[in-house]
Amino acid sequence: MNFKQHTLRIWRESQADDVLGNAAKLAYFFLLALFPALIFLTSIIGFLPEVQENIFKSMARVAPADAMNLIQKTLTDVVENRSGPLLSFGLLASLWSASSGVLSLIDSLNAADERVSRLPFWRRRLKAIGLTLGTALLVSIGSLLVMMGHRLGAWLAHTRNISVSLEIVSTTLGYLTGFILLFAGIFALYRYGPEVRHRRKEVLPGTVFAAAGIVVGSLLFSIYVRIGPSASATYGSLGAVITLMLWLYLVSIMLLVGGEINSELGGPVINNEETA
């Protein structure tokens, strides 16, 4: 089957599975889970403020400016007004809420494989929590590496006087690290999320499409937001919220289409089979 036939089948399957409608639902769950996820992430690395700053810088590379301003303002307000004695409970509640978006994505990926999950709710929730923790670990390690790279670059610039070259290298490595982390996170979701597991090579096409689509689509959307009509002109003070929702909707479409690509190009294998 050639590229055109595969593309047509993926398009038909996406329509049959109502990818656009499911993406709207997924964007809603992502919106509900976004702030708890960031609260959880910033809480566990609160002792490394530079890592937090790198996380927001990485998000700002692709997220629209209005959306990032809303995220930072809301997160700062929540953290500053949070009660200290309730920190532990709040951390667990944030983890639970953050995993809801991953759980919704898992259900959508199962639908792409034309499967209905037969796992009990607690096992599905544990899987979603595990993937959420794994993603948080990836982001934390990546941001820590970027921070260490910046410190090394600053030291070399001070001792070797090659600041211009190091700035270019540092920026390039920052983008590259962010893309690798995004790729690894999406790969883990496609590989371990659905009830029916695909082989490693079978999730690569969808992972490449979703990761590249999120980056390119987000950059194009950011450009449109800057030069196009302002959402505030239509929605007033809700303009930033609408921009954030549209961005999450775009991300959701890319993730679901990537799942459809994996389902089309590679047949699923049973969970307990050897998938090396």
Stockholm file with secondary structure:
# STOCKHOLM 1.0

chainA/1-276         MNFKQHTLRIWRESQADDVLGNAAKLAYFFLLALFPALIFLTSIIGFLPEVQENIFKSMARVAPADAMNLIQKTLTDVVENRSGPLLSFGLLASLWSASSGVLSLIDSLNAADERVSRLPFWRRRLKAIGLTLGTALLVSIGSLLVMMGHRLGAWLAHTRNISVSLEIVSTTLGYLTGFILLFAGIFALYRYGPEVRHRRKEVLPGTVFAAAGIVVGSLLFSIYVRIGPSASATYGSLGAVITLMLWLYLVSIMLLVGGEINSELGGPVINNEETA
#=GR chainA/1-276 SS CCHHHHHHHHHHHHHHTTHHHHHHHHHHHHHHHHHHHHHHHHHHTTTCHHHHHHHHHHHHTTSCHHHHHHHHHHHHHHHHTCCGGGHHHHHHHHHHHHHHHHHHHHHHHHHHTTCCCCSCHHHHHHHHHHHHHHHHHHHHHHHHHHHHHHHHHHHHHHHHCCHHHHHHHHHHHHHHHHHHHHHHHHHHHHHHSSSSBCCHHHHHHHHHHHHHHHHHHHHHHHHHHHHSCCHHHHHGGGHHHHHHHHHHHHHHHHHHHHHHHHHHHSCCBCTTSCCC
#=GC SS_cons         CCHHHHHHHHHHHHHHTTHHHHHHHHHHHHHHHHHHHHHHHHHHTTTCHHHHHHHHHHHHTTSCHHHHHHHHHHHHHHHHTCCGGGHHHHHHHHHHHHHHHHHHHHHHHHHHTTCCCCSCHHHHHHHHHHHHHHHHHHHHHHHHHHHHHHHHHHHHHHHHCCHHHHHHHHHHHHHHHHHHHHHHHHHHHHHHSSSSBCCHHHHHHHHHHHHHHHHHHHHHHHHHHHHSCCHHHHHGGGHHHHHHHHHHHHHHHHHHHHHHHHHHHSCCBCTTSCCC
//
